[in-house]
Amino acid sequence: MKNELDVYRSRDGLSQGELAETVGVSRQTINAIERERYDPSLELAFKLAAQFDCSVADLFDPDIDASE
Amino acid sequence: MTDSPATTRLSKRRTYRRLMYGSVLGGTAVSLLLRYFDYPLVGEAVYWVGLLAFFVIWKGSDVQLMDERDWALERRASLTALQLVVAVAVPGAAALRLLTWLTDYTAPPIVRGAFYGYIGLFIAFGLSYLWHRSRL
């Protein structure tokens, strides 16, 4: 799923590891999301949105055509 | 330069995970070696120590060792493994039945044992699926 996670993370000056620690997942999970290899659960998507003080829709774009 | 708490925690997570999987793999390897060198009881003990260490580290560590991506990977791996087993077991079992009916060939016990194992696996999967479905 397309997302702006790396943009928001860079904006806040966080490393992948620091973000991972904050939302309670592994660094590899953050890396996989940023590379669009893994779609996070709804719970994690909300945690990430809360972390960056934005909406889930700001962070993630389902891009339905690409997933078909 | 000092590591941030996040880096320290991630490093601990990596260490614990390596210890967790290493204990099982190491325990199994040493156990096999001991059995090979004719120390079956010690080998069994080492195997169980490795296995128990896995659970102690998993449940006892103060950091979260698995996250949702790990569970997703396990789900995908389980599905792939089941599909592979189906691809081998279904035509394989049919071929063995046909061979038995049409010729006087009888599959060796180890092959029949493997197929019973596959059948048992699918029964366990079916029961587990039904149990989860009743809760979801």
N, CA and C atoms of all chains as a GROMACS GRO file, in nm:
protein
  612
    1MET      N    1   0.085  -0.119   0.000
    1MET     CA    2   0.000   0.000   0.000
    1MET      C    3   0.089   0.124   0.000
    2LYS      N    4   0.051   0.219  -0.086
    2LYS     CA    5   0.131   0.342  -0.092
    2LYS      C    6   0.120   0.419   0.039
    3ASN      N    7   0.229   0.479   0.080
    3ASN     CA    8   0.223   0.555   0.205
    3ASN      C    9   0.330   0.664   0.210
    4GLU      N   10   0.310   0.754   0.303
    4GLU     CA   11   0.399   0.869   0.320
    4GLU      C   12   0.479   0.857   0.450
    5LEU      N   13   0.495   0.735   0.496
    5LEU     CA   14   0.556   0.716   0.627
    5LEU      C   15   0.697   0.772   0.634
    6ASP      N   16   0.776   0.746   0.531
    6ASP     CA   17   0.915   0.796   0.536
    6ASP      C   18   0.921   0.948   0.534
    7VAL      N   19   0.823   1.010   0.467
    7VAL     CA   20   0.819   1.157   0.462
    7VAL      C   21   0.792   1.212   0.601
    8TYR      N   22   0.690   1.158   0.666
    8TYR     CA   23   0.655   1.206   0.801
    8TYR      C   24   0.767   1.173   0.900
    9ARG      N   25   0.827   1.056   0.885
    9ARG     CA   26   0.933   1.017   0.978
    9ARG      C   27   1.054   1.110   0.963
   10SER      N   28   1.090   1.139   0.838
   10SER     CA   29   1.203   1.230   0.815
   10SER      C   30   1.171   1.370   0.868
   11ARG      N   31   1.046   1.410   0.848
   11ARG     CA   32   1.004   1.544   0.896
   11ARG      C   33   1.028   1.557   1.046
   12ASP      N   34   0.999   1.449   1.117
   12ASP     CA   35   1.014   1.453   1.263
   12ASP      C   36   1.154   1.411   1.310
   13GLY      N   37   1.240   1.382   1.214
   13GLY     CA   38   1.378   1.347   1.250
   13GLY      C   39   1.391   1.217   1.327
   14LEU      N   40   1.303   1.122   1.298
   14LEU     CA   41   1.307   0.993   1.367
   14LEU      C   42   1.376   0.889   1.280
   15SER      N   43   1.451   0.802   1.344
   15SER     CA   44   1.504   0.687   1.271
   15SER      C   45   1.396   0.580   1.266
   16GLN      N   46   1.415   0.482   1.179
   16GLN     CA   47   1.318   0.373   1.173
   16GLN      C   48   1.309   0.302   1.308
   17GLY      N   49   1.425   0.285   1.371
   17GLY     CA   50   1.427   0.216   1.500
   17GLY      C   51   1.352   0.293   1.607
   18GLU      N   52   1.371   0.424   1.608
   18GLU     CA   53   1.303   0.507   1.709
   18GLU      C   54   1.152   0.504   1.689
   19LEU      N   55   1.110   0.512   1.562
   19LEU     CA   56   0.966   0.507   1.534
   19LEU      C   57   0.911   0.369   1.573
   20ALA      N   58   0.988   0.266   1.538
   20ALA     CA   59   0.946   0.130   1.570
   20ALA      C   60   0.925   0.114   1.720
   21GLU      N   61   1.020   0.166   1.796
   21GLU     CA   62   1.011   0.156   1.942
   21GLU      C   63   0.888   0.230   1.995
   22THR      N   64   0.862   0.346   1.936
   22THR     CA   65   0.749   0.427   1.984
   22THR      C   66   0.616   0.357   1.962
   23VAL      N   67   0.601   0.292   1.847
   23VAL     CA   68   0.470   0.229   1.818
   23VAL      C   69   0.468   0.080   1.850
   24GLY      N   70   0.579   0.028   1.901
   24GLY     CA   71   0.580  -0.109   1.951
   24GLY      C   72   0.592  -0.219   1.848
   25VAL      N   73   0.668  -0.191   1.742
   25VAL     CA   74   0.696  -0.298   1.644
   25VAL      C   75   0.846  -0.302   1.618
   26SER      N   76   0.887  -0.392   1.529
   26SER     CA   77   1.030  -0.401   1.499
   26SER      C   78   1.068  -0.298   1.392
   27ARG      N   79   1.198  -0.269   1.386
   27ARG     CA   80   1.246  -0.178   1.281
   27ARG      C   81   1.218  -0.234   1.143
   28GLN      N   82   1.228  -0.367   1.133
   28GLN     CA   83   1.203  -0.431   1.003
   28GLN      C   84   1.059  -0.408   0.957
   29THR      N   85   0.968  -0.402   1.052
   29THR     CA   86   0.827  -0.380   1.016
   29THR      C   87   0.810  -0.239   0.958
   30ILE      N   88   0.872  -0.142   1.023
   30ILE     CA   89   0.865  -0.004   0.971
   30ILE      C   90   0.929   0.001   0.832
   31ASN      N   91   1.042  -0.064   0.818
   31ASN     CA   92   1.111  -0.067   0.690
   31ASN      C   93   1.022  -0.132   0.582
   32ALA      N   94   0.957  -0.242   0.618
   32ALA     CA   95   0.871  -0.312   0.521
   32ALA      C   96   0.752  -0.225   0.481
   33ILE      N   97   0.697  -0.150   0.576
   33ILE     CA   98   0.584  -0.062   0.543
   33ILE      C   99   0.631   0.049   0.448
   34GLU      N  100   0.746   0.108   0.481
   34GLU     CA  101   0.796   0.217   0.396
   34GLU      C  102   0.827   0.169   0.254
   35ARG      N  103   0.870   0.045   0.245
   35ARG     CA  104   0.901  -0.010   0.111
   35ARG      C  105   0.777  -0.066   0.042
   36GLU      N  106   0.663  -0.050   0.109
   36GLU     CA  107   0.534  -0.096   0.056
   36GLU      C  108   0.532  -0.247   0.034
   37ARG      N  109   0.603  -0.316   0.122
   37ARG     CA  110   0.604  -0.462   0.116
   37ARG      C  111   0.508  -0.523   0.218
   38TYR      N  112   0.468  -0.441   0.314
   38TYR     CA  113   0.380  -0.492   0.420
   38TYR      C  114   0.276  -0.386   0.454
   39ASP      N  115   0.149  -0.429   0.457
   39ASP     CA  116   0.040  -0.339   0.495
   39ASP      C  117   0.012  -0.355   0.644
   40PRO      N  118   0.022  -0.244   0.718
   40PRO     CA  119   0.004  -0.257   0.863
   40PRO      C  120  -0.142  -0.287   0.900
   41SER      N  121  -0.160  -0.337   1.020
   41SER     CA  122  -0.295  -0.357   1.071
   41SER      C  123  -0.358  -0.221   1.095
   42LEU      N  124  -0.489  -0.222   1.109
   42LEU     CA  125  -0.560  -0.097   1.136
   42LEU      C  126  -0.508  -0.033   1.265
   43GLU      N  127  -0.483  -0.118   1.364
   43GLU     CA  128  -0.434  -0.069   1.493
   43GLU      C  129  -0.301   0.004   1.477
   44LEU      N  130  -0.210  -0.057   1.403
   44LEU     CA  131  -0.079   0.005   1.383
   44LEU      C  132  -0.091   0.131   1.299
   45ALA      N  133  -0.179   0.129   1.198
   45ALA     CA  134  -0.198   0.247   1.115
   45ALA      C  135  -0.245   0.365   1.201
   46PHE      N  136  -0.336   0.338   1.294
   46PHE     CA  137  -0.384   0.445   1.382
   46PHE      C  138  -0.274   0.492   1.477
   47LYS      N  139  -0.193   0.398   1.524
   47LYS     CA  140  -0.081   0.438   1.613
   47LYS      C  141   0.016   0.529   1.539
   48LEU      N  142   0.044   0.492   1.413
   48LEU     CA  143   0.137   0.573   1.334
   48LEU      C  144   0.078   0.712   1.307
   49ALA      N  145  -0.050   0.714   1.274
   49ALA     CA  146  -0.115   0.843   1.248
   49ALA      C  147  -0.113   0.929   1.374
   50ALA      N  148  -0.138   0.866   1.489
   50ALA     CA  149  -0.136   0.942   1.615
   50ALA      C  150   0.004   0.995   1.644
   51GLN      N  151   0.103   0.915   1.614
   51GLN     CA  152   0.242   0.955   1.636
   51GLN      C  153   0.276   1.082   1.557
   52PHE      N  154   0.224   1.090   1.434
   52PHE     CA  155   0.257   1.205   1.349
   52PHE      C  156   0.146   1.311   1.350
   53ASP      N  157   0.048   1.289   1.436
   53ASP     CA  158  -0.060   1.384   1.452
   53ASP      C  159  -0.127   1.415   1.316
   54CYS      N  160  -0.158   1.311   1.245
   54CYS     CA  161  -0.228   1.326   1.117
   54CYS      C  162  -0.334   1.216   1.108
   55SER      N  163  -0.408   1.215   0.999
   55SER     CA  164  -0.509   1.109   0.985
   55SER      C  165  -0.446   0.988   0.914
   56VAL      N  166  -0.511   0.875   0.929
   56VAL     CA  167  -0.463   0.754   0.860
   56VAL      C  168  -0.462   0.778   0.709
   57ALA      N  169  -0.562   0.850   0.661
   57ALA     CA  170  -0.571   0.877   0.517
   57ALA      C  171  -0.456   0.965   0.468
   58ASP      N  172  -0.402   1.050   0.559
   58ASP     CA  173  -0.285   1.131   0.520
   58ASP      C  174  -0.162   1.042   0.502
   59LEU      N  175  -0.154   0.939   0.582
   59LEU     CA  176  -0.036   0.851   0.580
   59LEU      C  177  -0.045   0.744   0.473
   60PHE      N  178  -0.167   0.688   0.458
   60PHE     CA  179  -0.181   0.571   0.370
   60PHE      C  180  -0.280   0.595   0.258
   61ASP      N  181  -0.242   0.547   0.142
   61ASP     CA  182  -0.332   0.553   0.027
   61ASP      C  183  -0.352   0.410  -0.021
   62PRO      N  184  -0.473   0.358  -0.008
   62PRO     CA  185  -0.494   0.217  -0.043
   62PRO      C  186  -0.458   0.184  -0.187
   63ASP      N  187  -0.476   0.279  -0.279
   63ASP     CA  188  -0.439   0.257  -0.419
   63ASP      C  189  -0.492   0.122  -0.469
   64ILE      N  190  -0.623   0.111  -0.470
   64ILE     CA  191  -0.691  -0.016  -0.495
   64ILE      C  192  -0.646  -0.081  -0.626
   65ASP      N  193  -0.626   0.001  -0.729
   65ASP     CA  194  -0.587  -0.055  -0.860
   65ASP      C  195  -0.456  -0.132  -0.851
   66ALA      N  196  -0.361  -0.078  -0.772
   66ALA     CA  197  -0.228  -0.141  -0.763
   66ALA      C  198  -0.233  -0.274  -0.693
   67SER      N  199  -0.329  -0.292  -0.602
   67SER     CA  200  -0.331  -0.417  -0.524
   67SER      C  201  -0.406  -0.528  -0.597
   68GLU      N  202  -0.470  -0.496  -0.707
   68GLU     CA  203  -0.546  -0.599  -0.778
   68GLU      C  204  -0.457  -0.680  -0.871
   69MET      N  205   2.974   0.819   2.108
   69MET     CA  206   2.830   0.835   2.086
   69MET      C  207   2.754   0.728   2.165
   70THR      N  208   2.653   0.772   2.241
   70THR     CA  209   2.575   0.673   2.316
   70THR      C  210   2.451   0.633   2.237
   71ASP      N  211   2.411   0.508   2.253
   71ASP     CA  212   2.292   0.459   2.183
   71ASP      C  213   2.167   0.514   2.250
   72SER      N  214   2.066   0.543   2.168
   72SER     CA  215   1.938   0.586   2.224
   72SER      C  216   1.870   0.467   2.290
   73PRO      N  217   1.773   0.494   2.380
   73PRO     CA  218   1.700   0.382   2.442
   73PRO      C  219   1.636   0.292   2.337
   74ALA      N  220   1.585   0.354   2.228
   74ALA     CA  221   1.521   0.274   2.123
   74ALA      C  222   1.620   0.178   2.059
   75THR      N  223   1.742   0.230   2.032
   75THR     CA  224   1.845   0.145   1.970
   75THR      C  225   1.882   0.032   2.064
   76THR      N  226   1.897   0.066   2.192
   76THR     CA  227   1.933  -0.036   2.291
   76THR      C  228   1.826  -0.144   2.297
   77ARG      N  229   1.699  -0.099   2.295
   77ARG     CA  230   1.589  -0.193   2.306
   77ARG      C  231   1.582  -0.283   2.182
   78LEU      N  232   1.602  -0.222   2.064
   78LEU     CA  233   1.600  -0.302   1.941
   78LEU      C  234   1.715  -0.401   1.938
   79SER      N  235   1.829  -0.356   1.990
   79SER     CA  236   1.945  -0.444   1.995
   79SER      C  237   1.918  -0.561   2.090
   80LYS      N  238   1.851  -0.530   2.202
   80LYS     CA  239   1.814  -0.637   2.296
   80LYS      C  240   1.718  -0.735   2.229
   81ARG      N  241   1.624  -0.680   2.154
   81ARG     CA  242   1.525  -0.763   2.084
   81ARG      C  243   1.596  -0.860   1.990
   82ARG      N  244   1.693  -0.804   1.914
   82ARG     CA  245   1.767  -0.887   1.818
   82ARG      C  246   1.843  -0.996   1.893
   83THR      N  247   1.906  -0.956   2.002
   83THR     CA  248   1.984  -1.053   2.081
   83THR      C  249   1.895  -1.165   2.134
   84TYR      N  250   1.782  -1.125   2.191
   84TYR     CA  251   1.689  -1.224   2.248
   84TYR      C  252   1.637  -1.317   2.139
   85ARG      N  253   1.604  -1.260   2.025
   85ARG     CA  254   1.550  -1.344   1.916
   85ARG      C  255   1.656  -1.445   1.870
   86ARG      N  256   1.781  -1.398   1.860
   86ARG     CA  257   1.889  -1.489   1.820
   86ARG      C  258   1.907  -1.599   1.923
   87LEU      N  259   1.900  -1.558   2.050
   87LEU     CA  260   1.913  -1.658   2.158
   87LEU      C  261   1.799  -1.758   2.152
   88MET      N  262   1.677  -1.705   2.126
   88MET     CA  263   1.558  -1.789   2.125
   88MET      C  264   1.568  -1.896   2.015
   89TYR      N  265   1.594  -1.851   1.894
   89TYR     CA  266   1.603  -1.948   1.783
   89TYR      C  267   1.731  -2.032   1.793
   90GLY      N  268   1.839  -1.968   1.842
   90GLY     CA  269   1.965  -2.040   1.858
   90GLY      C  270   1.954  -2.154   1.958
   91SER      N  271   1.875  -2.132   2.062
   91SER     CA  272   1.862  -2.237   2.164
   91SER      C  273   1.794  -2.361   2.107
   92VAL      N  274   1.694  -2.340   2.023
   92VAL     CA  275   1.625  -2.455   1.963
   92VAL      C  276   1.714  -2.524   1.860
   93LEU      N  277   1.770  -2.443   1.771
   93LEU     CA  278   1.854  -2.501   1.666
   93LEU      C  279   1.978  -2.566   1.726
   94GLY      N  280   2.043  -2.495   1.820
   94GLY     CA  281   2.163  -2.549   1.884
   94GLY      C  282   2.132  -2.676   1.962
   95GLY      N  283   2.022  -2.669   2.039
   95GLY     CA  284   1.982  -2.785   2.119
   95GLY      C  285   1.955  -2.906   2.031
   96THR      N  286   1.886  -2.883   1.920
   96THR     CA  287   1.855  -2.993   1.828
   96THR      C  288   1.982  -3.049   1.764
   97ALA      N  289   2.071  -2.959   1.722
   97ALA     CA  290   2.194  -3.003   1.656
   97ALA      C  291   2.280  -3.086   1.752
   98VAL      N  292   2.296  -3.032   1.873
   98VAL     CA  293   2.378  -3.104   1.973
   98VAL      C  294   2.312  -3.237   2.009
   99SER      N  295   2.178  -3.233   2.018
   99SER     CA  296   2.106  -3.356   2.050
   99SER      C  297   2.128  -3.463   1.943
  100LEU      N  298   2.123  -3.422   1.817
  100LEU     CA  299   2.145  -3.517   1.708
  100LEU      C  300   2.287  -3.575   1.714
  101LEU      N  301   2.382  -3.485   1.744
  101LEU     CA  302   2.522  -3.530   1.755
  101LEU      C  303   2.537  -3.633   1.867
  102LEU      N  304   2.476  -3.601   1.981
  102LEU     CA  305   2.486  -3.692   2.096
  102LEU      C  306   2.422  -3.827   2.066
  103ARG      N  307   2.310  -3.821   1.993
  103ARG     CA  308   2.246  -3.948   1.956
  103ARG      C  309   2.336  -4.027   1.862
  104TYR      N  310   2.398  -3.956   1.771
  104TYR     CA  311   2.488  -4.020   1.675
  104TYR      C  312   2.604  -4.088   1.749
  105PHE      N  313   2.652  -4.020   1.854
  105PHE     CA  314   2.764  -4.076   1.930
  105PHE      C  315   2.718  -4.166   2.045
  106ASP      N  316   2.591  -4.208   2.034
  106ASP     CA  317   2.538  -4.308   2.127
  106ASP      C  318   2.517  -4.258   2.270
  107TYR      N  319   2.473  -4.134   2.281
  107TYR     CA  320   2.432  -4.080   2.411
  107TYR      C  321   2.287  -4.032   2.400
  108PRO      N  322   2.194  -4.125   2.375
  108PRO     CA  323   2.057  -4.082   2.345
  108PRO      C  324   1.987  -4.008   2.459
  109LEU      N  325   2.014  -4.049   2.583
  109LEU     CA  326   1.945  -3.985   2.695
  109LEU      C  327   1.993  -3.842   2.717
  110VAL      N  328   2.125  -3.826   2.710
  110VAL     CA  329   2.181  -3.690   2.724
  110VAL      C  330   2.132  -3.604   2.607
  111GLY      N  331   2.128  -3.666   2.489
  111GLY     CA  332   2.080  -3.595   2.370
  111GLY      C  333   1.937  -3.547   2.388
  112GLU      N  334   1.855  -3.633   2.444
  112GLU     CA  335   1.715  -3.596   2.467
  112GLU      C  336   1.706  -3.480   2.567
  113ALA      N  337   1.790  -3.490   2.671
  113ALA     CA  338   1.790  -3.384   2.774
  113ALA      C  339   1.831  -3.250   2.712
  114VAL      N  340   1.934  -3.253   2.628
  114VAL     CA  341   1.982  -3.129   2.565
  114VAL      C  342   1.874  -3.071   2.474
  115TYR      N  343   1.806  -3.160   2.403
  115TYR     CA  344   1.697  -3.118   2.315
  115TYR      C  345   1.590  -3.042   2.394
  116TRP      N  346   1.553  -3.098   2.509
  116TRP     CA  347   1.449  -3.035   2.590
  116TRP      C  348   1.497  -2.905   2.655
  117VAL      N  349   1.625  -2.902   2.690
  117VAL     CA  350   1.678  -2.777   2.746
  117VAL      C  351   1.669  -2.667   2.641
  118GLY      N  352   1.706  -2.700   2.516
  118GLY     CA  353   1.697  -2.602   2.407
  118GLY      C  354   1.555  -2.556   2.385
  119LEU      N  355   1.462  -2.651   2.389
  119LEU     CA  356   1.322  -2.620   2.366
  119LEU      C  357   1.265  -2.532   2.478
  120LEU      N  358   1.297  -2.569   2.601
  120LEU     CA  359   1.246  -2.492   2.715
  120LEU      C  360   1.309  -2.352   2.717
  121ALA      N  361   1.435  -2.344   2.677
  121ALA     CA  362   1.502  -2.212   2.674
  121ALA      C  363   1.429  -2.120   2.576
  122PHE      N  364   1.384  -2.177   2.465
  122PHE     CA  365   1.308  -2.099   2.366
  122PHE      C  366   1.187  -2.034   2.433
  123PHE      N  367   1.110  -2.113   2.508
  123PHE     CA  368   0.988  -2.060   2.569
  123PHE      C  369   1.020  -1.964   2.684
  124VAL      N  370   1.126  -1.995   2.758
  124VAL     CA  371   1.162  -1.907   2.869
  124VAL      C  372   1.202  -1.769   2.815
  125ILE      N  373   1.282  -1.769   2.708
  125ILE     CA  374   1.326  -1.640   2.651
  125ILE      C  375   1.206  -1.567   2.589
  126TRP      N  376   1.123  -1.644   2.519
  126TRP     CA  377   1.006  -1.584   2.452
  126TRP      C  378   0.912  -1.518   2.552
  127LYS      N  379   0.878  -1.592   2.656
  127LYS     CA  380   0.779  -1.540   2.751
  127LYS      C  381   0.841  -1.456   2.862
  128GLY      N  382   0.971  -1.478   2.886
  128GLY     CA  383   1.032  -1.413   3.001
  128GLY      C  384   1.104  -1.283   2.971
  129SER      N  385   1.129  -1.254   2.844
  129SER     CA  386   1.206  -1.133   2.815
  129SER      C  387   1.120  -1.009   2.836
  130ASP      N  388   1.186  -0.898   2.868
  130ASP     CA  389   1.112  -0.776   2.896
  130ASP      C  390   1.086  -0.693   2.770
  131VAL      N  391   1.128  -0.743   2.653
  131VAL     CA  392   1.097  -0.672   2.529
  131VAL      C  393   1.006  -0.760   2.443
  132GLN      N  394   0.926  -0.693   2.359
  132GLN     CA  395   0.836  -0.767   2.272
  132GLN      C  396   0.918  -0.827   2.157
  133LEU      N  397   0.917  -0.961   2.149
  133LEU     CA  398   1.004  -1.027   2.051
  133LEU      C  399   0.935  -1.049   1.916
  134MET      N  400   0.804  -1.049   1.915
  134MET     CA  401   0.730  -1.069   1.791
  134MET      C  402   0.634  -0.952   1.771
  135ASP      N  403   0.611  -0.915   1.648
  135ASP     CA  404   0.510  -0.814   1.623
  135ASP      C  405   0.416  -0.864   1.513
  136GLU      N  406   0.327  -0.776   1.470
  136GLU     CA  407   0.222  -0.820   1.376
  136GLU      C  408   0.279  -0.869   1.243
  137ARG      N  409   0.394  -0.812   1.201
  137ARG     CA  410   0.453  -0.859   1.076
  137ARG      C  411   0.503  -1.003   1.091
  138ASP      N  412   0.557  -1.035   1.208
  138ASP     CA  413   0.601  -1.174   1.232
  138ASP      C  414   0.484  -1.270   1.222
  139TRP      N  415   0.369  -1.229   1.280
  139TRP     CA  416   0.251  -1.317   1.273
  139TRP      C  417   0.202  -1.328   1.130
  140ALA      N  418   0.208  -1.215   1.056
  140ALA     CA  419   0.165  -1.219   0.915
  140ALA      C  420   0.255  -1.312   0.835
  141LEU      N  421   0.386  -1.305   0.863
  141LEU     CA  422   0.481  -1.394   0.794
  141LEU      C  423   0.450  -1.539   0.826
  142GLU      N  424   0.418  -1.565   0.953
  142GLU     CA  425   0.386  -1.703   0.992
  142GLU      C  426   0.261  -1.752   0.921
  143ARG      N  427   0.161  -1.663   0.911
  143ARG     CA  428   0.037  -1.702   0.841
  143ARG      C  429   0.066  -1.736   0.695
  144ARG      N  430   0.146  -1.650   0.630
  144ARG     CA  431   0.178  -1.676   0.489
  144ARG      C  432   0.259  -1.803   0.473
  145ALA      N  433   0.357  -1.821   0.562
  145ALA     CA  434   0.440  -1.942   0.555
  145ALA      C  435   0.357  -2.067   0.579
  146SER      N  436   0.262  -2.059   0.673
  146SER     CA  437   0.176  -2.175   0.701
  146SER      C  438   0.094  -2.209   0.578
  147LEU      N  439   0.039  -2.106   0.515
  147LEU     CA  440  -0.044  -2.130   0.397
  147LEU      C  441   0.039  -2.192   0.284
  148THR      N  442   0.157  -2.136   0.261
  148THR     CA  443   0.244  -2.190   0.156
  148THR      C  444   0.281  -2.335   0.185
  149ALA      N  445   0.314  -2.362   0.312
  149ALA     CA  446   0.351  -2.499   0.350
  149ALA      C  447   0.234  -2.595   0.328
  150LEU      N  448   0.113  -2.550   0.366
  150LEU     CA  449  -0.005  -2.635   0.346
  150LEU      C  450  -0.028  -2.660   0.197
  151GLN      N  451  -0.013  -2.556   0.116
  151GLN     CA  452  -0.034  -2.572  -0.027
  151GLN      C  453   0.068  -2.668  -0.088
  152LEU      N  454   0.191  -2.658  -0.040
  152LEU     CA  455   0.296  -2.749  -0.090
  152LEU      C  456   0.263  -2.893  -0.052
  153VAL      N  457   0.218  -2.910   0.072
  153VAL     CA  458   0.184  -3.045   0.118
  153VAL      C  459   0.067  -3.101   0.037
  154VAL      N  460  -0.032  -3.016   0.010
  154VAL     CA  461  -0.146  -3.060  -0.072
  154VAL      C  462  -0.097  -3.102  -0.210
  155ALA      N  463  -0.011  -3.018  -0.268
  155ALA     CA  464   0.038  -3.046  -0.404
  155ALA      C  465   0.112  -3.179  -0.411
  156VAL      N  466   0.178  -3.217  -0.303
  156VAL     CA  467   0.253  -3.343  -0.302
  156VAL      C  468   0.164  -3.459  -0.257
  157ALA      N  469   0.087  -3.435  -0.150
  157ALA     CA  470   0.015  -3.546  -0.086
  157ALA      C  471  -0.105  -3.594  -0.167
  158VAL      N  472  -0.181  -3.502  -0.226
  158VAL     CA  473  -0.304  -3.544  -0.295
  158VAL      C  474  -0.273  -3.633  -0.416
  159PRO      N  475  -0.192  -3.586  -0.512
  159PRO     CA  476  -0.161  -3.676  -0.625
  159PRO      C  477  -0.078  -3.796  -0.581
  160GLY      N  478   0.010  -3.775  -0.481
  160GLY     CA  479   0.093  -3.886  -0.433
  160GLY      C  480   0.010  -3.998  -0.375
  161ALA      N  481  -0.089  -3.962  -0.293
  161ALA     CA  482  -0.175  -4.063  -0.232
  161ALA      C  483  -0.256  -4.136  -0.339
  162ALA      N  484  -0.306  -4.059  -0.438
  162ALA     CA  485  -0.384  -4.122  -0.546
  162ALA      C  486  -0.296  -4.221  -0.623
  163ALA      N  487  -0.173  -4.178  -0.652
  163ALA     CA  488  -0.081  -4.266  -0.726
  163ALA      C  489  -0.053  -4.394  -0.647
  164LEU      N  490  -0.033  -4.380  -0.517
  164LEU     CA  491  -0.008  -4.499  -0.435
  164LEU      C  492  -0.129  -4.592  -0.432
  165ARG      N  493  -0.248  -4.534  -0.423
  165ARG     CA  494  -0.369  -4.618  -0.422
  165ARG      C  495  -0.382  -4.692  -0.555
  166LEU      N  496  -0.361  -4.619  -0.665
  166LEU     CA  497  -0.373  -4.682  -0.796
  166LEU      C  498  -0.270  -4.795  -0.813
  167LEU      N  499  -0.148  -4.765  -0.768
  167LEU     CA  500  -0.042  -4.866  -0.779
  167LEU      C  501  -0.080  -4.992  -0.700
  168THR      N  502  -0.139  -4.970  -0.584
  168THR     CA  503  -0.177  -5.084  -0.500
  168THR      C  504  -0.289  -5.165  -0.565
  169TRP      N  505  -0.386  -5.093  -0.626
  169TRP     CA  506  -0.499  -5.163  -0.686
  169TRP      C  507  -0.460  -5.232  -0.817
  170LEU      N  508  -0.378  -5.163  -0.896
  170LEU     CA  509  -0.350  -5.214  -1.032
  170LEU      C  510  -0.230  -5.308  -1.038
  171THR      N  511  -0.142  -5.296  -0.939
  171THR     CA  512  -0.026  -5.384  -0.939
  171THR      C  513  -0.015  -5.448  -0.801
  172ASP      N  514   0.088  -5.522  -0.779
  172ASP     CA  515   0.104  -5.578  -0.644
  172ASP      C  516   0.205  -5.497  -0.562
  173TYR      N  517   0.222  -5.370  -0.603
  173TYR     CA  518   0.315  -5.284  -0.530
  173TYR      C  519   0.253  -5.237  -0.397
  174THR      N  520   0.331  -5.242  -0.294
  174THR     CA  521   0.288  -5.187  -0.165
  174THR      C  522   0.392  -5.084  -0.120
  175ALA      N  523   0.344  -4.967  -0.088
  175ALA     CA  524   0.436  -4.861  -0.047
  175ALA      C  525   0.507  -4.900   0.082
  176PRO      N  526   0.634  -4.863   0.095
  176PRO     CA  527   0.707  -4.895   0.219
  176PRO      C  528   0.643  -4.824   0.340
  177PRO      N  529   0.660  -4.882   0.458
  177PRO     CA  530   0.597  -4.822   0.578
  177PRO      C  531   0.632  -4.676   0.598
  178ILE      N  532   0.754  -4.637   0.564
  178ILE     CA  533   0.793  -4.497   0.588
  178ILE      C  534   0.710  -4.401   0.502
  179VAL      N  535   0.678  -4.445   0.378
  179VAL     CA  536   0.598  -4.360   0.289
  179VAL      C  537   0.454  -4.353   0.341
  180ARG      N  538   0.401  -4.470   0.381
  180ARG     CA  539   0.264  -4.470   0.434
  180ARG      C  540   0.258  -4.386   0.562
  181GLY      N  541   0.364  -4.397   0.643
  181GLY     CA  542   0.369  -4.317   0.767
  181GLY      C  543   0.366  -4.167   0.736
  182ALA      N  544   0.440  -4.130   0.631
  182ALA     CA  545   0.442  -3.988   0.593
  182ALA      C  546   0.303  -3.942   0.552
  183PHE      N  547   0.231  -4.026   0.477
  183PHE     CA  548   0.097  -3.987   0.433
  183PHE      C  549  -0.001  -3.980   0.551
  184TYR      N  550   0.013  -4.074   0.644
  184TYR     CA  551  -0.071  -4.064   0.764
  184TYR      C  552  -0.040  -3.935   0.840
  185GLY      N  553   0.088  -3.899   0.840
  185GLY     CA  554   0.128  -3.773   0.904
  185GLY      C  555   0.061  -3.654   0.838
  186TYR      N  556   0.059  -3.654   0.703
  186TYR     CA  557  -0.006  -3.546   0.629
  186TYR      C  558  -0.155  -3.540   0.663
  187ILE      N  559  -0.216  -3.660   0.667
  187ILE     CA  560  -0.360  -3.664   0.697
  187ILE      C  561  -0.385  -3.608   0.837
  188GLY      N  562  -0.299  -3.647   0.931
  188GLY     CA  563  -0.312  -3.596   1.067
  188GLY      C  564  -0.298  -3.445   1.072
  189LEU      N  565  -0.205  -3.394   0.992
  189LEU     CA  566  -0.182  -3.249   0.986
  189LEU      C  567  -0.309  -3.178   0.939
  190PHE      N  568  -0.372  -3.234   0.836
  190PHE     CA  569  -0.492  -3.170   0.782
  190PHE      C  570  -0.610  -3.180   0.878
  191ILE      N  571  -0.618  -3.291   0.949
  191ILE     CA  572  -0.725  -3.302   1.049
  191ILE      C  573  -0.704  -3.197   1.158
  192ALA      N  574  -0.578  -3.184   1.202
  192ALA     CA  575  -0.547  -3.082   1.304
  192ALA      C  576  -0.579  -2.942   1.252
  193PHE      N  577  -0.545  -2.917   1.126
  193PHE     CA  578  -0.573  -2.786   1.066
  193PHE      C  579  -0.724  -2.761   1.061
  194GLY      N  580  -0.799  -2.863   1.016
  194GLY     CA  581  -0.944  -2.848   1.005
  194GLY      C  582  -1.008  -2.820   1.140
  195LEU      N  583  -0.965  -2.893   1.241
  195LEU     CA  584  -1.021  -2.872   1.375
  195LEU      C  585  -0.986  -2.732   1.427
  196SER      N  586  -0.862  -2.695   1.403
  196SER     CA  587  -0.817  -2.563   1.448
  196SER      C  588  -0.896  -2.453   1.376
  197TYR      N  589  -0.918  -2.473   1.246
  197TYR     CA  590  -0.993  -2.375   1.167
  197TYR      C  591  -1.135  -2.360   1.222
  198LEU      N  592  -1.198  -2.475   1.249
  198LEU     CA  593  -1.336  -2.472   1.300
  198LEU      C  594  -1.342  -2.403   1.436
  199TRP      N  595  -1.243  -2.430   1.519
  199TRP     CA  596  -1.239  -2.368   1.651
  199TRP      C  597  -1.227  -2.216   1.638
  200HIS      N  598  -1.135  -2.172   1.551
  200HIS     CA  599  -1.118  -2.027   1.533
  200HIS      C  600  -1.242  -1.964   1.471
  201ARG      N  601  -1.304  -2.038   1.378
  201ARG     CA  602  -1.423  -1.984   1.311
  201ARG      C  603  -1.537  -1.966   1.410
  202SER      N  604  -1.544  -2.056   1.507
  202SER     CA  605  -1.652  -2.044   1.605
  202SER      C  606  -1.633  -1.922   1.695
  203ARG      N  607  -1.510  -1.870   1.698
  203ARG     CA  608  -1.481  -1.757   1.787
  203ARG      C  609  -1.476  -1.624   1.712
  204LEU      N  610  -1.476  -1.628   1.580
  204LEU     CA  611  -1.458  -1.505   1.503
  204LEU      C  612  -1.585  -1.463   1.432
   0.00000   0.00000   0.00000
